[in-house]
Every structure is written in structure tokens, then in C-alpha cells.
Amino acid sequence: MTIKERYDTVIRYFQAHIPVAETELTYDSPFELLVAVVLSAQCTDKRVNMVTPELFRKYPTPKALANANFADLFAQIQSISYPNNKTKHLLGLGQMLIDKFGGEVPMTVEELVQLPGVGRKTANVVTSVIAQQPNMAVDTHVFRVSARLGLTKKATTPLAAEKQLVKNLPTELIHKAHHWLILHGRYTCLARKPKCDDCGLTHLCTYYIQQQKRLAKKATTKS
């Protein structure tokens, strides 16, 4: 199977099985999505969605966030991982949006990564979700699933995986493929106990094929 055939097969599968692929974070504006993605670092979307309704009610704009009291903002997000650092990031993020970007969320990766708490992955998420830009955010799910399915080869870093995925995916599908890989990793291709019986891609999954070979070898040794 060529790399193009592999990608085509995976794309057809996801188009059929995950026709609606979008972020599970709840938001109503680019600003809210940006804040939610910053909060979601090493935290579940479910937990973030429990916190953000009240957070956005209290701090609905970059100006309100920039003027927040540290202790009050910390109290709002303390159930989320690393609340101390994220409180600092959000305060700085709100202030920079006011000072440098006129209170608007910029829509290029180069500008977004200037904001406190915003790395390449977060910037890729915001630009791909809001503007459908062909940017691939590689989180732990994308990194794992793309490697197991053979979409990436010997990619030892998220950036290396991102470059391979962007190179081989149709440009118009990159923003959607990000969600396909995340959702597949979140609900089917789990890290420790993948639900291979529920997956229709096992015939090309390098992880599954290796596991089957190990089981076969183990059975042969026992017999």
C-alpha cells in the first residue's frame, strides 16, 4: 500500500464513520475558543466545558479578562490542571490582546504564538477551527493515532508529525482531519486499551498488526 493509498483509505473511513468532526470545546466566539484551548492543555475538554460558562459570564471580553483579579480568576479555574500558571497566562493573554491586537483575536499562527500560554498547537487549533485554515494541531491523540495508522513514519516530535500530515492530506481536509484523529483517539484508539474490535482500520494499523504477530508468536511458543 502506497502512502497515498493509505491516506485515501483512512479519509474514506472517517468520512463515512465520523461525518461530523468538530471540536468538543464549547465556545461562542474566537476569544472564547482561544481561552478554552489554553485551559484544555493537559486537561479534558469535559472539565473545561464545566468551567467556561461561568468564566465567560464573568469575563466576556479580553478587557474584562485583562482587568481580572488574580485570586478571583484563579478561583474560577482552580479545578483545571495547572491553575496557577494558566491564571497568569490568561491575564497576560487578555492584556496583550488589548495592547497589541486591538481587542481582537489574531488569526495567524505567527501572531497567536506571541500570546502568553499559546503555543503552536493552540494556534493551529484556533486558526483551523475558526478560519478553516490548513493547520494541523498535533496533540497526544493525533500523535498516537497517526503513528499507529502509518500516516506518519518515524515522527519523534509533534512538529515532525504535523509536517508529514500536512504534506499528505488534501489541503481542504486538513482542518477536519485534525478532529477525525482526535475523536478516533479519544473514543476508539485509546492509548492503553484500544478498542480494535470497534475499528475498521485494523487491516492497515501497524499497531494492530504488530499485536497480532506477537499473539501468534506467543501461541506458537506455548504449543
C-alpha positions in Angstrom: 0.0 0.0 0.0 1.4 3.4 -1.0 1.3 6.3 1.3 -1.4 7.9 -0.9 -3.5 4.8 -0.8 -3.1 4.7 3.0 -4.3 8.3 3.4 -7.1 7.8 0.9 -8.3 4.7 2.8 -8.2 6.5 6.1 -10.0 9.5 4.8 -12.8 7.4 3.2 -13.3 5.6 6.5 -13.5 8.8 8.6 -15.8 10.5 6.1 -18.2 7.5 6.5 -17.9 7.0 10.2 -17.3 10.5 11.6 -19.1 12.7 9.1 -19.4 15.5 11.7 -16.0 16.2 13.1 -15.6 19.3 15.2 -14.1 20.4 18.5 -15.9 19.3 21.6 -15.0 22.5 23.4 -17.9 24.9 24.0 -17.5 28.4 22.7 -19.4 31.3 21.1 -16.5 33.5 19.7 -12.9 33.3 18.7 -12.0 34.8 22.1 -13.9 32.1 24.0 -12.3 29.3 21.9 -8.8 30.7 22.5 -9.4 30.8 26.2 -10.9 27.3 26.2 -8.0 25.8 24.3 -5.4 27.4 26.6 -7.3 25.9 29.5 -7.5 22.5 27.8 -3.7 21.9 27.9 -3.3 18.6 29.8 -6.9 18.8 30.8 -10.0 17.2 29.4 -12.5 19.1 27.2 -15.2 17.9 29.5 -13.7 19.5 32.5 -13.0 22.7 30.6 -16.6 22.9 29.5 -17.7 22.6 33.1 -15.7 25.7 34.0 -16.0 28.0 31.0 -19.8 29.0 31.1 -19.3 30.9 34.4 -15.8 32.1 33.4 -17.1 33.6 30.2 -20.1 35.1 32.0 -17.7 36.9 34.4 -15.0 37.7 31.8 -16.8 38.0 28.4 -14.1 40.1 26.7 -10.3 40.4 26.5 -10.6 43.7 28.5 -12.6 42.1 31.3 -10.0 39.2 31.4 -7.1 41.6 31.4 -8.6 43.5 34.4 -9.4 40.4 36.4 -8.1 40.0 39.9 -5.6 37.1 40.1 -7.3 35.5 43.1 -10.8 35.7 41.6 -9.7 34.3 38.2 -7.7 31.5 40.0 -10.9 30.6 41.9 -12.8 30.3 38.6 -10.4 27.8 37.1 -8.8 26.0 40.1 -10.4 22.7 39.2 -8.5 22.7 35.9 -4.9 21.4 35.7 -2.1 23.9 36.5 -4.5 26.7 37.6 -1.7 29.0 38.8 0.2 29.1 35.5 -3.0 29.3 33.5 -4.3 32.2 35.6 -1.1 34.1 34.8 -1.4 33.1 31.1 -5.0 34.3 30.8 -4.2 37.6 32.5 -1.3 38.2 30.1 -3.3 37.0 27.1 -6.1 39.4 27.8 -3.7 42.3 28.2 -1.8 41.5 25.0 -5.0 41.2 23.0 -5.8 44.7 24.1 -2.4 46.3 23.8 -1.2 44.6 20.6 -4.2 43.4 18.7 -6.9 45.9 19.4 -9.0 43.5 21.5 -9.4 41.1 18.6 -8.0 37.5 18.4 -5.5 37.5 15.5 -5.9 34.7 13.0 -2.4 33.7 12.1 -0.2 31.2 13.8 2.7 33.6 13.9 0.6 36.2 15.8 -1.2 33.9 18.1 2.0 32.2 19.4 3.1 35.6 20.8 0.3 35.4 23.3 1.0 34.1 26.8 0.1 30.4 27.1 -0.3 30.0 23.4 1.9 27.5 21.7 1.9 26.2 18.1 -0.7 23.5 18.9 -3.1 26.1 20.4 -2.6 28.5 17.5 -3.2 25.7 15.0 -6.5 24.7 16.7 -7.8 28.3 16.8 -6.9 29.0 13.1 -8.2 25.7 11.8 -11.5 25.8 13.8 -12.4 29.4 13.3 -11.0 30.1 9.9 -10.7 26.5 8.5 -7.0 27.2 7.8 -5.0 24.1 6.7 -3.2 23.9 10.0 -2.8 20.6 11.9 -2.7 20.7 15.7 -0.9 17.6 17.0 -1.9 16.6 20.5 -1.3 13.3 22.1 -4.3 11.7 20.3 -3.2 12.9 16.9 0.4 11.9 17.5 -0.6 8.4 18.6 -3.3 7.6 16.0 -1.4 8.9 13.1 1.6 6.8 14.0 -0.4 3.7 14.6 -2.2 4.1 11.3 1.0 4.6 9.4 0.1 8.1 8.4 3.4 9.3 9.9 6.7 7.5 9.8 9.4 7.8 12.5 8.0 11.2 13.6 9.6 11.7 17.0 8.1 15.1 17.7 4.6 16.7 17.3 6.1 19.1 14.7 7.5 16.3 12.7 4.1 14.6 12.7 2.4 17.8 11.8 4.7 18.3 8.7 4.0 14.8 7.5 0.3 15.0 7.9 0.1 18.5 6.2 2.2 17.2 3.3 0.0 14.2 2.6 -3.5 15.3 3.5 -5.6 17.2 0.9 -5.4 20.9 1.9 -9.2 21.3 2.1 -9.4 18.4 4.6 -6.6 19.3 7.0 -8.8 21.2 9.4 -11.3 18.4 9.6 -8.7 15.6 9.7 -7.4 17.1 12.9 -10.8 16.3 14.6 -11.0 12.9 12.9 -7.8 11.8 14.5 -8.6 13.3 17.9 -12.0 11.8 18.1 -10.7 8.4 16.9 -8.0 8.5 19.6 -10.4 9.7 22.3 -13.1 7.1 21.8 -11.6 4.2 19.8 -7.9 4.1 19.6 -7.2 4.6 23.3 -3.6 4.8 24.5 -3.6 1.7 26.8 -6.5 -0.4 25.7 -7.5 0.5 22.1 -10.9 -0.8 21.0 -9.6 -2.6 18.0 -12.8 -4.7 17.7 -14.7 -1.4 17.0 -12.2 -0.1 14.4 -12.5 -0.6 10.7 -8.9 0.3 10.1 -7.1 -2.6 11.7 -6.1 -4.0 8.3 -3.7 -1.1 7.9 -3.0 -0.3 11.5 0.7 -1.0 12.3 0.0 -1.3 16.0 -2.8 -3.9 15.5 -0.7 -5.9 13.0 2.2 -6.0 15.4 0.0 -7.0 18.3 -1.4 -9.9 16.2 2.1 -11.1 15.3 3.0 -11.1 19.0 0.0 -13.1 19.9 0.6 -15.6 17.1 4.2 -16.0 18.2 3.2 -16.4 21.8 0.7 -19.1 20.8 3.2 -20.9 18.7 5.8 -20.9 21.5 3.2 -22.3 24.0 2.2 -25.1 21.7 
